Amino acid sequence: AYTFFSANPTLLAKMFCSEIFGYASISMVVRLVAHYGATNAEVAKTARKGVVLFFSLVVIEGKAIKGAQVRGALVFLAGTAVFVEAKRR
């Protein structure tokens, strides 16, 4: 292990940052569940994944949004709205 990390000195710092962000992520999800309930926490987690996907495709890679992606986003939003409304009742 010593020789590996000697050859890749920044890897240890990256692993440490990954562990810190992983702990923070889990801590935030637990707080979401405790405050809003498991269902709403799952909706928030799923929405975050959609935003990250959009951000990585459009902003970082500069790809154009196609019709199928817009339809998929609309189906996702409609499903989420129905789910939240059903839970609210």
N, C-alpha and C positions, 0 to 999 in steps of 0.2 A: 504494500500500500504506500509505503514511503517513497519508493522510486516512482510510482505512478503519479502521486501528487507533486513530486519534485519536477517531473516532466510537464505537468499541467498545473501550474501554481494557481491560476484563477479558478479552477474547478472547485476547490474547497470553499471559496467565498461564494460561488454561485450555488453550491449545495446548501450552504448556511442560509442564504437569502431565500431559497426555495422552501426550506423548512420553516422559516419565520412567516412567510406569506401563506404557507399551508396551514399553520397553526392559526393565523389571523382569520383565514377563510372559514375554517371549521368553527372558530369561536363566534364569528358573525352569524353563521347559519344557526348555531345553537341559540343565539340571542333572538334571531328572527322567529324561530320555532317557539321559543318561550313567550315572546311578546305577541305575535300575530297568529300562531298556530302552524301546524305542519303543512296544511294545504296552501296557505298563502306564502309560506316560505318556499315551497316547491315552485309556485308560479313566479316568484321573484328570481329564483335560481334559473329557471328556464328562460325568462325574459333577458336576464343578463347574458346567457349564452347566445341568444339571438342578436343582441346588440354587439357583442364581441365579434360574432361572425360577420355582421354587416360592416363593422369598423375595419376588420382585417381585409375584407374583399374590396370595399369601395375606397376607403381612405389610405390604407397602407399599400395595397397592390394596384389601386387605380383601375379596377375592372368596372365595366359598365353593368348596370343592373338590367337583367333580362326579364321578360314577361313571366316566365315560370317562377322566378324568384319573388316577384311582386305578388303573384297569386299565392305562393306558399306562405309569404308573410301575412297576407290577408286571411288565409285559412287559420294560421296560427293565432292571429289577433282575435278573430271571431270565436275560435274555440276557447281561448283564454277568457274572453268576455262572457261567454255562455257559462263557463265553469265558475267564474267568480260570482256571477249573478245567481246561479243555482246554489252556491254555498251561502250566499247572503240571505236567501229565503229560508 
